[in-house]
Amino acid sequence: MVLERGDVANSWRRERWDSLRLLTPNWQTRLPGYRYEGADPDGFMTMAEVIEFVSNFAVKAAAPVRTHTAVTSVRQTDDGYQVATHDGDLRCRSLVLASGACNVPNVPPLQQGLPASIECLTPFDYRNPDQLPEGGVLIVGASATGVQLADEIHRSGRPVTLSVGEHVRLPRTYRGRDVLWWMDASGMWNQRYDEIDDLTRARRLPSPQLIGTRERTTLDLNALSAAGVELVGRLAAVRNGRALFSGGLCNQFALADLKMDRLLDTFDDWARTHSRGAGVNPPERFEPTRVPASSRLHLDLASGEIRSVIWATGFRPDYSWLDVPVVDRKGHLRHDGGVVDAPGLYAIGLPVLRRRKSTFIHGAEDDARDLIDHLACYLANTTVRQRG
Ligand SMILES: Cc1cc2nc3c(=O)[nH]c(=O)nc-3n(C[C@H](O)[C@H](O)[C@H](O)COP(=O)(O)OP(=O)(O)OC[C@H]3O[C@@H](n4cnc5c(N)ncnc54)[C@H](O)[C@@H]3O)c2cc1C
């Protein structure tokens, strides 16, 4: 049984802004036995299309979904789990946590220092620029969400200041192909969790600076600053109504450029040795991220220059309803490739759960197959023990 607190595809219905399109191309949007088959494989789905895609999959798979059934607590019992919902209790021997990796926007505690005159939004509150007061907007965070919102809000005519911390720079296309084609073809997406040197770091990497547009636009910091978005360093503190930014912009840029170049080197190496890499354009390298001649280290938030702040500082899962001691002090679930540290308990859909692609729609299939094998063995073994 699948329990869902909203409707099927709830996160896509309720927690995304109006103009969002997937950053993964249509050809890559697939679920087990179900894939995009429209006329635009290189396009990027709108939210309405994603909702339709996931809903159609649920029908095709005949998934036994109980919608509008929020789980309020899960407790361990002698032979499995007791699941409390708004619609009564259930018991099960095995349970999969598929409640998502992005349930709550991460807002740093320094929000409390902002003057009351500033309107604060998270990506869950934001729908479109019309909702913002006239005047300047400070966007904190320059990963996929931050760069996309900076672009849209700047186009609405508002001055945008973008606070940039650690980020992952990627071109939309490389050597004539979508950069995610390269991730797929070169095997990067499929890299397994137990082959990654620093798994903790890999699981916390910010999302890449990508946007899905018809024109296949690259939306990196050079594009944003050329359009007129002001770049400042990481937001380090808010003191006496002033935002203080770190001075390490130059280093942040150099690091992101270096990592992008290393990834492109990996793609080039792969193309040299694999037949699928034949016929692509020659290797290219991109202009380093331009460091502004002078970047502001502080901003007076009480002056009226900035009227709203958007926290594009990432998301985290919510396990407040999980009364099983498997979440560490930092809120991370203790699991080994989705096999959670409690009998018969599994997780899916978390970053680099079993592969680099685990947190993306197309990553679900391979992870689900592995976990179902484990789960089926678990159920078979416990049945034998109970009978014995
Ligand atoms: C802004 C944004 C953009 C993204 N863009 C892309 C993209 O371009 N391409 C891509 O492949 N991926 C993208 N992702 C990642 C994408 O969200 C995941 O690939 C996908 O949603 C994972 O599906 P899921 O079912 O594991 O999690 P979710 O889609 O989060 O689904 C979890 C479900 O669990 C339900 N739930 C949670 N708690 C409870 C509870 N207590 N009781 C009952 N139900 C509960 C929720 O209502 C939700 O419907 C994006 C994510 C975000 C946040």
The ligand as an ORCA input file, in Angstrom:
! r2SCAN-3c Opt
* xyz 0 1
  C      12.809     22.567     -7.006
  C      13.086     21.145     -7.420
  C      13.345     20.870     -8.755
  C      13.617     19.566     -9.148
  N      13.883     19.325    -10.461
  C      14.107     18.050    -10.865
  C      14.347     17.751    -12.244
  O      14.419     18.621    -13.075
  N      14.509     16.433    -12.592
  C      14.458     15.409    -11.689
  O      14.609     14.250    -12.079
  N      14.277     15.681    -10.380
  C      14.090     16.957     -9.955
  N      13.886     17.237     -8.631
  C      13.975     16.124     -7.689
  C      12.620     15.470     -7.640
  O      11.821     16.130     -6.693
  C      12.774     14.055     -7.273
  O      13.407     13.385     -8.326
  C      11.455     13.339     -7.103
  O      10.442     14.192     -6.667
  C      11.630     12.264     -6.093
  O      10.403     11.642     -5.950
  P       9.998     11.087     -4.537
  O       8.699     10.401     -4.758
  O      11.116     10.313     -3.933
  O       9.831     12.393     -3.607
  P       8.730     13.503     -3.649
  O       8.369     13.893     -5.026
  O       9.150     14.559     -2.690
  O       7.443     12.743     -3.068
  C       7.296     12.410     -1.700
  C       5.826     12.297     -1.403
  O       5.659     11.886     -0.068
  C       4.564     12.590      0.478
  N       4.735     12.604      1.936
  C       5.742     13.189      2.632
  N       5.556     13.005      3.960
  C       4.416     12.284      4.095
  C       3.705     11.787      5.203
  N       4.122     11.978      6.470
  N       2.559     11.084      4.995
  C       2.118     10.844      3.711
  N       2.764     11.312      2.623
  C       3.903     12.018      2.802
  C       4.605     13.944     -0.155
  O       3.337     14.567     -0.145
  C       5.114     13.643     -1.564
  O       4.059     13.489     -2.490
  C      13.627     18.534     -8.193
  C      13.373     18.816     -6.847
  C      13.101     20.110     -6.460
  C      12.840     20.389     -4.996
*
